């Protein structure tokens, strides 16, 4: 029995060694997944992001969170950022790149990471590429959630909210019982009331057609050059964010799985 037990332990240790060797080999020969996620306002990036994190087991890094962490920890680059912020200035690209460089060396980024909200401009994308290249790395996938303008407008501009409770309604998908439409097919504002309290509903300033157009223009002007920058590498994956949520997720999964 002793021999058997010893053999079992020996086998377990050999298996463990093999697994460790495989992990080391994986780390050496298969680069970690470095992803970016882009999406126009209302395109569903916020819904899909956490699912991607869960599926791949790699963290989603937001520049705002990283900045706050670096300042709180008092790292070298965090101190520089704190000084700039204290004087009311904007944190420069090289500080942000420095913060990302520090953060991606942490244990949870060993297999990869997803950048959210960065880069916002082409110079930032190029600075990020240079920082990664110094380590022999490169961005491996850029996922962009595209939605037709008319679909986005319907999605975003149809939202009405009850101020007191935060209850949310949608002209098409979840209208209040009191809603009446005018001759133009649009809801009459005076009839938009909360089902429970009867209080008047309101629309956020960001949820108007004019505000959405402005936000979309800003997104396109900033993001399209970044997507064009990475497109020749064949790593930009476009997702139809206008489809049903489960269909969007199915497309995300397939593109994550086969890289096409």
Buried (B, 14 or more C-beta within 10 A) or exposed (E): EEEEEEEEEEEEEEEEEEEEEEEEEEEEEEBBBBBBBBBBBBBBBEBBBEBBBEEBEBBBBBBEBBBBBBBEEEBEBBEBBBEBBEEEEEBEBEBBBBBBBBBBEEEEBBBBBBBBBBBBBBEBBBBBBEBBEEEEBBBBBBBBBBBEEEBBBBBBBBBBBBEEEEBEBBBEEEBBEBBEEEEEEEBEEEBBBBBEEEEBBEBEEEBBEEBBEEBBEEBEEBBEEBBEBBEEEEBBBBBBBBBEEEEBBEBBBEBBEEEE
